[in-house]
Amino acid sequence: MKIVITDVSVFFDLYHLQILPEFFALDLEIHTTDFVYNEITNSVQKSEYTLD
């Protein structure tokens, strides 16, 4: 299954709930844009986002 995330708030919510690693561990194909990824400015948060 593919998931396309078009708003950074989804990532921020998952991070705040401390379930971001579990989200990325799901058997899903996750896509977003550079624009969304570039909205993440906190280096600690950015290190947890394993977007290719």
Buried (B, 14 or more C-beta within 10 A) or exposed (E): EEEEBEEBEBBBEBBEEEEBEEBBEEEEEBEBEEEBBEEBEEEEBEEBBEBE
